[in-house]
């Protein structure tokens, strides 16, 4: 049985700036984008299980492209009591986003990603997956740990040539 809690965020500046973000890679399968949905599952899964679930039912684990998505996710922080999986992982040679397979240079400046102190550290050569930690920080964690997870809502993604103004941003929490 699934229970959905819908929360509508109407941060005008955040919503409008999400438009430029989503014009490059959209979590929606139409060229007329009027909302952005993010699913926060309270069910605990390993990173691989969470990725499989997101790919089967939505798109993939969430990819944080810029500060606007980061702010949206961190606005959910009261619901994230310890950790929540994101789509960032290390394939032992480089950091990548699950959905796109794009390389992520941890050494470069990403002001929008706030890492916990001394992170990422790949501690004990076991921490290859990234989770949101508490209120505002990213941390590499063992992929076999079980945490809640975040998925953008949709089954298909398209590259958009233009983006219409976003009307609202929706987040919903799933209990299953």
QUIWOUR-V765247 format. One record per backbone hydrogen bond with DSSP energy under -0.5 kcal/mol. NH is the residue of the N-H (numbers start at 0). CO is the residue of the C=O. Records with the same first field share a line. If there is no record, write none. Layout:
# QUIWOUR-V765247
NH = CO + CO
This chain:
# QUIWOUR-V765247
2 = 174
4 = 172
5 = 3
6 = 170
8 = 6 + 168
11 = 9
14 = 10
15 = 11
16 = 12
17 = 13
18 = 14 + 15
19 = 15
20 = 16
21 = 17
22 = 18
23 = 19 + 20
24 = 20
25 = 157
32 = 30
33 = 31
35 = 167
37 = 169
38 = 150
39 = 37 + 171
40 = 38 + 148
41 = 173
44 = 146
46 = 142
49 = 45
50 = 46
51 = 47
52 = 48
53 = 49
54 = 50
55 = 51
56 = 52
57 = 53
58 = 151
61 = 149
64 = 62
69 = 65
70 = 66
71 = 67
72 = 68
73 = 69
74 = 70
75 = 72
76 = 73
78 = 75
79 = 75 + 76
80 = 78
83 = 131
84 = 147
85 = 129
86 = 61
88 = 95
89 = 127
90 = 93
94 = 103
95 = 88
96 = 101
97 = 86
100 = 96
103 = 94
105 = 103
107 = 104
109 = 107
112 = 109
113 = 111
114 = 112
115 = 137
118 = 115
124 = 121
125 = 122
126 = 122
127 = 125 + 140
128 = 140
129 = 87
130 = 138
131 = 83
132 = 136
133 = 81 + 131
135 = 132
136 = 132
137 = 113
138 = 130
140 = 128
142 = 125
144 = 141
146 = 44 + 144
147 = 82
148 = 40
149 = 84
150 = 38
151 = 59
152 = 36
153 = 151
157 = 25 + 27
159 = 22 + 157
166 = 33
167 = 33
168 = 8
169 = 35
170 = 6
171 = 37
172 = 4
173 = 39
174 = 2
175 = 173
